[in-house]
Amino acid sequence: MTGSPQYHLERVRKVFGRGQVALEGFDLQVAEGERVALIGPSGAGKTTLFRMLNCTIRPTAGRLSIGGQEVAELYGRRLREMRRRIGTIYQQHNLVPRLRVVHNVLSGRLGSWSLLGSLASLARPAGLETAHRALTDVGIGEKLFSRTDELSGGQQQRVAIARVLMQDPDVILADEPVSSVDPSLAETIIKLLLAISDHTGKTLLVNLHSTDLALSYFPRVIGMKAGVKLFDTAAAQVTPELLQELYSGHVPENGAGEPSREPEPRRIAV
Amino acid sequence: MSLPPRTLGSRSIFPYLFGGLFLFLVADSWRRAEVNPGIFFEAEGREHLWRFVTGMYPPELSWEFLELMVRPTLETIQISVMGTLIAVLIGFPLGLLATSTFSFQGLLHESEYRGTGVRHGLKVGLYGLARGLLSLFRCIPEFVWAFMFVRAVGLGPFPGVLAIGVAYGGMLGKVYSEIFESVNTRPLEAIQSTGAGRLQIFFYGWFPQVLPNITSYTMYRWECAVRTSAILGLVGAGGIGQQIEISIRMFNFHEVTTLLLILFALVAGADYVSAKVRSLL
């Protein structure tokens, strides 16, 4: 199910504050409705790439266009509108812990709400039924009024997915969505994301630590290492040798492994 | 198994230096502050102490006196509440400006520290001004503030309110800015990625993170303000304190006892209320 190009990246380069090159000469084409997994050792630049794909940071050089629009030309209201069309699920710690689940879910709507409307919703949640439906879709409908920090890691990840459902974007980016949950749950969450993409035809890009999940569930797999693309091919073509090369010189970390957290980069001001 | 090497830091001479300085300070303070516990055990000292204690007993519990004290008691509560409210109104905006990450890097810590030109100069100026004001407000004791405000606006509860507002505003602003500094920006980034605007990010991501901590600290400060408002009365700023001052001047120590009991009840009550509020957070 592929359509017009959603993402178009040409020789994208990203350099952070002290001259650290996070991404170099990166080309990428993703068509509408495509499902792509990105794999590679931590520090490969996967998170940096995602933060450019969701318009949090801008490329230092190169071209990035989304749905035919050049991101470099977007500011203010039009930039926010573009962000609204891209939903992101992060590894963890990206919900507001003190808020009730309902508000974290509804915050997916902020891009479509006025300031006053969103403030009023903090007192009297607007669209309770849709929030409840989104939560039910991810399997934790009963947690609607729980406090977010009282949920387990896996449940919080489901809240994040429900937030993206509320946002109803064209593209779903999931940045290491399962590295903080146990393996059986990881598979469930990946299947859930795939099912959503299946039903709605939304483009799905996922960063994964686990090559097994990437290879068994995604038709297209991209391998990244040290800020460059090593391969970009159908899952069936990814050989053990390619994987060996991808992870060579990289010492695996304990357990799920941690994503690299880059030094505070320059973000796009609203 | 061999131990990992110790860090060089543990060989520093600073712990010894500061330890020595501390011992010297204690010894020196003992001498200079004329600390003399013997005074309690000499015959004359014992007698003074006894007269002081027995003079305060029993507390004055006549109905007329108690009735007269209702108003000053309420006044003390009102001074503490209004004073704390003004302190919050002063402390919150100044604390925000005095938060370096917020002033220099923005809500999401997104911009680089070093800016250029007028805009950066303005940021530095506002940040410095806020920090300076907060320091000034809290380094002058509330007692002195009260004294100055009594001169400025006359006797009564209002100078007490102003004194607490300004002095506590300085303390609140300082602690608020430390709380603001520790806000986690990752939820903010996630909210921004949904297409939310600045103020929406502020109210959905930033404010809920700081609210429990600033409420908790403000409640604690309010507790202190109840006690302080009694002290301020001594310089004529209304409330229970003013009654204590009058009773002491009249040598009515029985009344002083009653007033201290009322004050005790007030502070205990404030303590209870603030603990209740904090347990709800």
Interface residues (C-beta under 8 A of the other chain):
Chain A: G17 N54 C55 T56 R80 E81 M82 R83 R84 R85 I86 G87 T88 Y90 H93 N94 L95 V96 P97 R98 L99 H103 S107 G108 R109 L110 G111 S112 W113 L115 S118 L119 L122 A160 R163 Q167 E264 R266 R267 I268 A269 V270
Chain B: Q105 G106 L108 H109 E110 S111 E112 N184 R186 P187 E189 A190 I191 Q192 S193 T194 G195 A196 G197 R198 L199 Q200 F203 Y204 G205 P208 Q209 L211 P212
